[in-house]
Amino acid sequence: MRNQQDSIFESQVLGHPSALFVLFFTEMWERFSFYGMRVLLVLFLTAAMVSDNPGWEWPRENALALIGTYGSLLYLTPLIGGYVADRFTGYRLAVVIGCVIMTLGHAAMAVETKGFFYLGLGLLVIGTGFFKPNITSIISTMYKGKNEKKDGAYTIFYMGVNAGAFFGMMLCGYLGENFGWSWGFGLAGIFMMLGCLQFWLAKPIFGDIGGPPSKVKQLQNEENLHTPDDAAPAEAAAGGAVVVDEATDKRNPFKVFDYVLIVVSAVGGLLFLFNDPLEKIEKINLLPFTVGSLSGTHFVVLVALTCFLVLLISRISRYSRITRDRIIAVCFCGLFTVFFFMAFEQSLGSMTIFADSYTDRELVGSAAMVFKIIDALLTTVPLIIITWVLLKLFGQTFAKISVSNIFLGIAFLGIWALVLFRLYNKFSEPGNTIDASWFAILNSFFIISLAPLFSKWWESKYNPSAGMKYGFGLVLLGIGFAILAYGAWEIPQGAMTAKVSMIFLILAYLFHTMGELCMSPLGLSYVSKLVPPRMIGFMFGVWYLAIAVGQKSAGAMGGMIDKISNEYSIGTFFLIFAIVPIGMGIVAMLLSPVMKKLMHGIR
């Protein structure tokens, strides 16, 4: 492993292996396609059938029910994709399989028929399951034993995530809204394909890292890869005073009853995920029965939830006190995560609807020109920086992976051509109409701008505890919705359109992003630090389940936008998303001392 790592680290860009930047650009193109397609979903599904750019004119509730199920499944299939890679394919091949399947998914969606649309979403869910967990596993393997460089590596990789999301939503959104939805869906597929080719053809640069399981197993044996990456730092953070009853923690195998509970809760959850949009959109009810006063759907959800809670409590109760306390702390984090994503994921649902139907997006005169200049700088400056990184990578790797670099160069020429084409058309217009999808890029822009400040905060002596970070994140998220509710308060009850100033939406995205940055250091990091190796796979599953529940809750709650607007107002709708996160944020802050005690020295 040492020789392999030494080889990887010989060719460097900005102090990191060139291979990291191959992964950076692969992730960038995948996020480009993912967010580029996703930002169009609600706009396409709810657009009028008789218009310059006809959509399917679905009720908003139906569109968001489908999007909620889609978002949930995206966080469940990685559990399967990671298992397949570990046992059969290896990480690199799993990434390629994911890319190919997602490319086919985008191509299917570009056809714009219902059958191909559903097929496309299904392929994207499956492809993400292969891609999402395994590209980060390659980074973890590359940097094993080099923890001092790992934070910087993930920071660079995270910039690739946001750069891809930024340009994907901007360009796919622009083509989809102005030239036809198929153009936006198709563009996402083209860049997914180019990213796949670039990654696959760069395999010589990785050597055995991320290779087939037999080679990975050998590397794991050499470097003890079965231990969570943060296990040693966690013990050090506790001052070497981490006391765990190893005998109790190791003698806790899964029993037959555990597996029965897992199957029942999983089947029940999946039945609900699929039945919700099927019942609303296609009038197909997979659960056409009642139990007492409960509908089939409510009964199945109740049974699944009960089985899951029994499973979780029974598993936790079998561990030693210290380990049990730490897992309980993770469960608290998971609960706060559900509420965070329930509100945060309105960004590509009800907030995009608000941008499309309730926001004044028309600018004239000097205001239009100022916006065009800001938009041009916002677009070109990041692209110039990323292009500079690209040229650095070419200088280091062109001789070894020239064909991969050629495909990467083609992708960048395409990005530049589309950006210049978009800017030319925008500056040619006498005024300026801002695309509804444009507002979604603000999250990525604010993350790139503010991440260094939050990073400095976390590294300082004022670094808050986990409970306080969750509290800050939820409160900031709620403040963003409070601003949006204030801006929408004068919209009449039941109104389907309005002209609210865009400043409220921009400020909402700013506060939401600050909330996200408070949450981003947490999550999987705490799972890996607090959970014993025997339980870590199960708790990763619980963590992704919490995010999946948040995603589905976001779709279900967002789908109530018309009902609440008709009965009260759209301002009331957003006020709910202000009150609930702020309330949960206060709870998190109050529980912070309890959570700190439950962690037993882990920070």
C-alpha positions in Angstrom: 0.0 0.0 0.0 2.8 2.4 0.8 4.4 1.9 -2.6 1.1 2.4 -4.3 0.4 5.6 -2.3 3.9 6.9 -3.0 3.3 6.4 -6.7 -0.1 8.2 -6.5 1.5 11.1 -4.7 4.4 11.5 -7.1 2.3 13.5 -9.6 0.7 16.4 -7.8 -1.6 19.4 -8.5 -1.9 22.1 -5.8 -0.2 19.8 -3.3 -2.5 16.9 -3.9 -2.3 13.8 -6.2 -3.4 14.4 -9.8 -5.7 11.4 -9.3 -7.7 13.5 -6.8 -8.5 16.0 -9.6 -9.5 13.3 -12.0 -12.1 12.4 -9.3 -12.9 16.1 -8.8 -13.9 16.5 -12.5 -15.7 13.2 -12.5 -17.8 14.3 -9.6 -18.2 17.7 -11.1 -19.8 16.3 -14.3 -22.0 13.9 -12.3 -23.3 16.7 -10.1 -23.7 18.8 -13.2 -26.0 16.2 -14.7 -27.8 15.4 -11.4 -28.6 19.0 -10.4 -29.1 20.1 -13.9 -31.8 17.5 -14.4 -33.3 17.9 -10.9 -33.8 21.6 -11.1 -35.9 21.1 -14.2 -38.1 18.4 -12.7 -40.7 20.5 -10.9 -40.7 23.2 -13.6 -41.3 20.6 -16.4 -43.9 18.6 -14.5 -46.0 21.7 -13.5 -45.6 23.8 -16.7 -48.8 24.4 -18.7 -49.4 22.1 -21.6 -50.5 25.0 -23.8 -47.5 27.4 -23.7 -44.4 28.4 -25.6 -42.6 25.6 -23.6 -45.2 23.0 -22.8 -44.9 20.7 -19.8 -47.2 18.1 -18.4 -49.3 20.5 -16.2 -49.3 18.1 -13.2 -50.8 19.4 -9.9 -48.0 20.6 -7.7 -48.8 18.0 -5.1 -48.3 15.2 -7.6 -45.1 16.6 -8.9 -43.6 17.0 -5.4 -44.8 13.5 -4.3 -42.8 12.0 -7.2 -39.8 14.2 -6.5 -39.9 13.3 -2.8 -39.9 9.5 -3.5 -37.1 10.0 -6.1 -35.0 12.0 -3.5 -35.5 9.3 -0.9 -34.4 6.5 -3.1 -31.2 8.3 -4.0 -30.1 7.9 -0.4 -31.1 4.3 -0.1 -29.6 2.7 -3.2 -26.0 3.7 -2.2 -26.2 1.1 0.6 -26.6 -1.6 -2.1 -24.1 0.0 -4.5 -21.4 0.1 -1.8 -22.0 -3.5 -0.9 -21.7 -4.6 -4.5 -18.5 -2.7 -4.9 -17.0 -4.2 -1.7 -17.9 -7.7 -2.7 -17.8 -7.9 -6.5 -16.8 -5.0 -8.7 -14.4 -2.8 -6.8 -14.9 1.0 -6.5 -13.7 2.2 -9.9 -15.8 -0.2 -11.9 -18.8 0.6 -9.8 -18.3 4.3 -10.5 -18.2 3.5 -14.3 -21.3 1.3 -14.0 -23.1 4.1 -12.2 -22.1 6.7 -14.9 -23.3 4.5 -17.7 -26.6 3.8 -16.1 -27.2 7.5 -15.3 -26.3 8.5 -18.9 -29.0 6.1 -20.1 -31.4 7.6 -17.5 -30.8 11.1 -18.8 -31.3 10.0 -22.4 -34.6 8.3 -21.5 -35.9 11.5 -19.8 -35.1 13.5 -22.9 -37.7 11.5 -24.8 -40.4 13.2 -22.7 -42.9 10.3 -22.7 -44.3 9.0 -19.4 -42.8 5.5 -19.8 -39.4 6.8 -20.7 -39.6 9.4 -18.0 -40.2 6.8 -15.2 -37.6 4.6 -16.7 -35.1 7.5 -16.7 -35.8 8.3 -13.0 -35.4 4.6 -12.1 -32.0 4.4 -14.0 -30.8 7.6 -12.3 -31.7 6.1 -8.8 -29.8 2.9 -9.6 -26.9 4.7 -11.2 -26.5 7.0 -8.2 -26.5 4.0 -5.9 -23.3 2.7 -7.7 -21.7 6.1 -8.1 -22.3 8.0 -4.9 -20.6 5.8 -2.2 -17.8 4.5 -4.3 -16.1 7.6 -5.7 -15.6 8.9 -2.1 -14.4 5.4 -1.1 -11.6 5.8 -3.7 -10.5 9.1 -2.0 -10.6 7.4 1.4 -8.4 4.6 0.1 -5.9 7.0 -1.6 -5.4 9.0 1.6 -5.4 6.1 4.1 -2.7 6.9 6.7 -2.4 10.5 5.5 -5.0 12.1 7.7 -3.2 15.4 7.7 -4.0 15.9 4.0 -7.5 14.2 4.0 -9.4 17.3 5.1 -7.9 19.4 2.3 -8.7 16.6 -0.2 -12.3 16.4 0.8 -12.5 20.2 0.7 -11.3 20.2 -2.9 -13.6 17.4 -3.8 -16.5 19.3 -2.2 -15.7 22.3 -4.5 -16.1 19.9 -7.4 -19.6 19.0 -6.1 -20.6 22.6 -5.9 -19.0 23.7 -9.2 -20.9 20.9 -11.0 -24.2 21.8 -9.3 -23.7 25.5 -10.1 -23.1 25.1 -13.8 -25.5 22.2 -14.2 -28.5 24.2 -12.8 -27.5 27.3 -14.7 -27.0 25.7 -18.1 -29.5 22.9 -18.1 -32.0 25.2 -16.5 -31.3 27.9 -19.2 -31.7 25.5 -22.1 -34.7 23.7 -20.6 -36.6 26.9 -19.8 -35.8 28.7 -23.0 -35.4 26.1 -25.7 -37.3 23.1 -24.5 -37.1 20.6 -21.6 -35.5 17.9 -23.8 -32.5 20.2 -24.4 -32.0 20.5 -20.6 -32.4 16.8 -19.9 -30.3 15.9 -22.9 -27.4 18.2 -21.9 -27.3 16.6 -18.5 -26.8 13.2 -20.2 -24.1 14.4 -22.5 -21.9 15.7 -19.7 -22.6 12.5 -17.7 -21.2 10.5 -20.6 -18.2 12.7 -21.0 -17.4 12.4 -17.3 -17.7 8.6 -17.6 -15.3 8.4 -20.5 -12.8 10.8 -18.8 -12.8 8.7 -15.6 -12.6 5.3 -17.3 -9.8 6.3 -19.5 -7.8 7.7 -16.5 -7.6 4.3 -14.8 -3.7 4.0 -15.3 -3.3 6.9 -12.9 -5.0 5.0 -10.1 -3.0 1.7 -10.2 -4.6 -0.8 -7.9 -6.5 1.7 -5.9 -10.3 1.2 -6.2 -9.6 -2.0 -8.2 -11.2 -5.4 -7.9 -12.1 -6.7 -4.5 -9.2 -9.2 -4.3 -6.7 -6.3 -4.7 -8.7 -4.1 -2.4 -8.7 -6.8 0.3 -4.9 -7.1 0.1 -4.6 -3.3 0.6 -7.0 -3.4 3.4 -5.1 -6.0 5.2 -1.9 -4.0 4.9 -3.4 -0.7 6.1 -6.2 -1.9 8.4 -8.8 -0.4 6.2 -11.6 -2.1 8.1 -11.2 0.5 10.9 -13.2 3.7 10.4 -11.0 6.5 9.2 -11.8 8.7 12.1 -11.4 6.0 14.8 -7.9 7.0 15.8 -8.5 10.8 15.8 -11.6 10.2 17.8 -9.6 8.4 20.5 -7.0 11.1 20.4 -9.6 13.8 20.7 -10.9 12.1 23.9 -7.4 12.5 25.4 -6.8 8.7 25.1 -9.5 8.2 27.7 -11.9 6.3 25.5 -13.1 3.4 27.5 -15.2 0.8 25.6 -16.3 -2.6 26.8 -14.8 -4.5 23.8 -16.1 -7.9 25.0 -19.7 -6.6 25.1 -19.4 -4.7 21.8 -18.0 -7.5 19.8 -20.4 -10.2 21.0 -23.5 -8.5 19.5 -24.2 -10.4 16.3 -27.4 -9.8 14.3 -30.1 -12.4 15.3 -32.9 -13.9 13.2 -35.3 -11.5 14.9 -33.2 -8.6 13.9 -33.2 -9.6 10.2 -37.0 -10.1 10.4 -37.4 -6.5 11.7 -35.1 -5.2 9.0 -37.1 -6.9 6.2 -40.5 -5.8 7.5 -39.4 -2.2 8.1 -37.7 -2.0 4.7 -40.6 -3.5 2.8 -43.0 -1.3 4.5 -41.0 1.8 3.8 -40.5 1.0 0.2 -44.3 0.2 -0.2 -45.1 3.7 1.1 -42.4 5.4 -1.1 -43.8 3.8 -4.3 -47.5 3.9 -3.3 -47.6 7.7 -2.5 -46.9 8.9 -6.1 -48.6 6.0 -7.7 -51.8 6.6 -5.9 -51.8 10.4 -6.6 -50.6 10.3 -10.2 -51.7 7.0 -11.7 -54.6 6.3 -9.3 -53.0 2.9 -8.5 -53.2 1.9 -4.8 -50.8 -0.8 -3.8 -52.3 -0.9 -0.3 -56.1 -1.0 -0.9 -57.2 -2.1 2.6 -58.1 -0.6 5.9 -57.3 -1.7 9.5 -59.8 -0.2 11.8 -59.7 3.5 11.2 -56.3 3.3 9.5 -55.9 3.3 5.7 -53.5 0.7 4.3 -50.8 3.3 3.8 -51.0 4.6 7.3 -51.1 1.0 8.7 -48.0 -0.1 6.8 -46.1 3.1 7.8 -47.0 2.5 11.4 -45.9 -1.1 11.3 -42.6 -0.2 9.5 -41.8 2.5 12.0 -42.6 0.3 15.0 -40.4 -2.5 13.7 -37.6 -0.1 13.0 -37.7 1.4 16.5 -37.9 -2.0 18.1 -34.8 -3.0 16.0 -32.9 0.1 17.0 -33.7 0.0 20.7 -33.0 -3.8 20.9 -29.6 -3.4 19.1 -28.6 -0.4 21.3 -29.6 -2.1 24.5 -27.1 -4.9 23.9 -24.0 -2.7 24.0 -22.0 -1.5 26.9 -23.1 1.8 28.6 -20.5 4.1 26.9 -21.1 2.7 23.4 -24.9 2.7 24.0 -24.7 6.4 25.0 -22.7 7.3 21.9 -25.2 5.5 19.6 -28.1 7.4 21.3 -26.2 10.7 20.5 -26.0 9.6 16.9 -29.8 8.9 16.9 -30.4 12.5 18.2 -28.3 13.8 15.3 -30.4 11.7 12.9 -33.6 13.1 14.3 -32.4 16.7 13.8 -31.2 15.7 10.3 -34.8 14.6 9.3 -36.2 18.0 10.2 -33.4 19.8 8.5 -33.8 18.1 5.2 -37.6 18.3 5.4 -37.2 22.0 5.1 -33.9 22.4 3.3 -35.0 20.3 0.3 -37.8 22.7 -0.5 -35.1 24.5 -2.5 -35.8 22.3 -5.6 -39.5 21.9 -4.8 -41.7 24.6 -3.4 -39.0 27.3 -3.6 -38.5 26.7 -7.3 -42.3 26.9 -7.7 -42.2 30.2 -5.8 -39.4 31.5 -8.1 -41.4 30.5 -11.1 -44.8 31.7 -10.2 -44.6 34.2 -7.4 -41.3 36.1 -7.9 -40.8 39.2 -10.0 -38.1 38.1 -12.4 -38.4 41.0 -14.9 -35.6 43.6 -14.9 -35.4 46.7 -17.0 -33.0 49.6 -17.6 -30.0 50.0 -15.4 -31.1 47.2 -13.0 -31.1 44.8 -15.9 -27.6 45.8 -17.0 -26.2 45.6 -13.5 -27.7 42.1 -13.1 -26.2 41.0 -16.5 -22.8 42.2 -15.4 -23.0 40.4 -12.0 -24.4 37.3 -13.7 -21.5 37.3 -16.2 -18.9 37.6 -13.4 -20.7 35.0 -11.4 -20.4 32.6 -14.3 -17.0 33.3 -15.8 -14.8 33.9 -12.8 -15.3 30.4 -11.3 -15.0 28.8 -14.7 -11.7 30.6 -15.3 -10.4 29.3 -12.0 -11.5 25.7 -12.7 -10.0 25.9 -16.2 -6.7 27.0 -14.7 -6.8 23.8 -12.5 -7.6 21.8 -15.6 -4.5 23.1 -17.4 -2.4 22.2 -14.3 -3.8 18.7 -14.5 -3.0 18.5 -18.2 0.5 19.5 -17.5 0.9 16.7 -15.0 -1.0 13.8 -16.6 -1.3 14.4 -20.4 1.5 12.0 -21.2 0.0 9.2 -19.1 -3.7 9.6 -19.7 -3.9 11.7 -22.8 -7.2 10.4 -24.2 -8.9 11.0 -20.8 -7.6 14.5 -20.9 -8.9 15.0 -24.4 -12.4 14.1 -23.4 -12.1 16.3 -20.4 -11.0 19.2 -22.6 -13.9 18.5 -25.0 -16.3 18.8 -22.0 -14.7 22.1 -21.0 -14.9 23.5 -24.5 -18.6 22.6 -24.4 -19.1 24.4 -21.0 -17.3 27.5 -22.3 -19.4 27.5 -25.5 -22.6 27.2 -23.6 -21.7 29.9 -21.1 -20.7 32.3 -23.8 -23.9 31.5 -25.8 -26.0 32.1 -22.8 -24.3 35.4 -21.9 -24.5 36.6 -25.6 -28.3 36.0 -25.6 -28.7 37.6 -22.2 -26.8 40.8 -23.2 -28.7 40.9 -26.6 -32.0 41.2 -24.8 -33.2 44.8 -24.1 -34.3 43.9 -20.6 -33.7 40.8 -18.6 -35.9 37.9 -17.5 -34.2 35.8 -14.9 -34.8 32.1 -15.3 -36.6 30.4 -12.4 -33.9 27.8 -12.2 -31.2 30.5 -11.8 -32.1 31.0 -8.1 -31.1 27.4 -7.3 -27.5 28.2 -8.1 -27.3 30.6 -5.2 -26.8 27.7 -2.8 -23.6 26.5 -4.5 -22.4 30.1 -4.9 -22.9 30.9 -1.2 -21.2 27.6 -0.2 -18.1 28.4 -2.2 -18.0 31.9 -0.8 -18.7 31.2 2.8 -17.1 27.8 3.4 -13.7 29.2 4.2 -15.2 31.5 6.9 -17.1 28.6 8.6 -14.0 26.4 8.3 -12.0 29.0 10.3 -14.8 29.1 12.9 -14.7 25.3 13.3 -10.9 25.3 13.7 -10.9 28.1 16.3 -11.3 27.8 20.1 -14.9 28.9 19.6 -15.8 25.7 17.8 -19.3 24.8 19.1 -20.4 21.3 20.2 -22.5 19.1 17.9 -25.8 20.0 19.5 -25.1 23.7 19.1 -24.1 23.3 15.5 -27.3 21.5 14.8 -29.2 24.2 16.6 -27.5 27.0 14.7 -28.1 25.2 11.4 -31.8 24.6 12.1 -32.4 28.2 13.3 -30.6 29.8 10.3 -32.7 27.6 8.0 -35.9 28.7 9.8 -34.8 32.4 9.5 -34.5 31.9 5.8 -38.1 30.7 5.6 -39.2 33.5 7.9 -37.8 36.0 5.4 -39.6 34.2 2.6 -42.9 34.1 4.6 -42.6 37.9 5.2 -42.0 38.6 1.5 -45.0 36.4 0.6 -47.4 37.7 3.3 -49.3 40.1 1.1 -50.0 37.5 -1.6 -53.8 36.9 -1.6 -55.2 33.7 -0.4 -55.3 31.0 -3.1 -53.3 33.1 -5.6 -51.5 31.0 -8.2 -49.2 33.8 -9.4 -47.7 37.0 -7.9 -44.8 39.4 -8.3 -42.7 39.4 -5.1 -39.3 41.0 -5.0 -36.5 38.5 -5.7 -34.5 39.9 -2.7 -36.5 37.7 -0.3 -35.7 34.5 -2.3 -32.0 35.5 -2.4 -31.8 36.1 1.3 -33.6 32.9 2.0 -31.0 30.9 0.0 -28.2 32.8 1.9 -29.5 31.8 5.3 -30.3 28.3 4.2 -26.7 27.9 3.0 -25.3 29.2 6.3 -27.5 26.6 8.0 -26.2 23.9 5.7 -22.6 24.9 6.5 -23.3 24.4 10.2 -24.6 20.9 9.5 -22.0 19.8 6.9 -19.2 19.0 9.4 -21.5 16.6 11.2 -23.4 13.5 10.0 -21.3 10.7 8.7 -18.2 12.1 10.6 -20.0 11.5 13.9 -21.3 8.1 12.9 -17.7 7.0 12.1 -16.4 8.4 15.4 -19.1 7.3 17.8 -20.2 3.9 16.5 -18.2 0.6 17.1 -17.0 -1.2 14.0 -19.5 -4.0 14.4 -22.4 -1.5 14.3 -21.0 1.0 11.8 -22.6 -0.5 8.6 -26.0 -0.6 10.3 -25.7 3.0 11.6 -24.6 4.3 8.2 -27.8 2.7 6.9 -29.8 4.5 9.7 -28.1 7.8 8.8 -29.0 7.5 5.1 -32.5 6.5 6.2 -32.8 9.7 8.2 -31.9 11.7 5.1 -34.3 9.7 3.0 -37.1 10.3 5.4 -36.2 14.0 5.3 -36.3 14.0 1.5 -39.7 12.3 1.4 -41.1 14.5 4.1 -39.9 17.5 2.0 -41.9 16.3 -1.0 -45.0 15.5 1.2 -44.9 18.9 3.0 -44.0 20.8 -0.2 -46.9 19.2 -2.0 -49.3 20.9 0.5 -48.4 24.3 -1.0 -51.7 24.7 -2.9 -53.9 23.4 -0.1 -52.4 25.7 2.6 -52.3 28.6 0.1 -56.0 28.1 -0.6 -57.0 27.7 3.0 -54.7 30.4 4.5 -51.9 31.9 2.3 -48.6 31.0 0.7 -47.0 33.2 3.4 -48.5 30.8 6.0 -47.1 27.9 4.1 -43.5 29.2 4.4 -44.1 30.3 8.0 -44.6 26.6 8.9 -41.1 25.9 7.6 -39.8 28.8 9.7 -41.4 27.7 13.0 -40.6 24.0 12.9 -36.8 24.2 12.2 -36.4 27.1 14.7 -38.3 25.1 17.3 -36.1 22.0 16.6 -33.0 24.2 16.7 -33.9 25.5 20.1 -34.4 21.9 21.2 -31.0 20.9 19.8 -29.3 23.7 21.7 -31.1 22.8 25.0 -30.0 19.2 24.5 -26.4 20.1 23.7 -25.1 19.4 27.2 -26.9 16.1 27.2 -25.5 15.1 23.8 -22.0 16.2 24.9 -22.3 13.9 28.0 -23.5 11.0 25.8 -20.5 11.3 23.5 -18.1 10.6 26.4 -15.2 12.8 25.2 -15.7 12.5 21.5 -15.8 15.8 19.6 
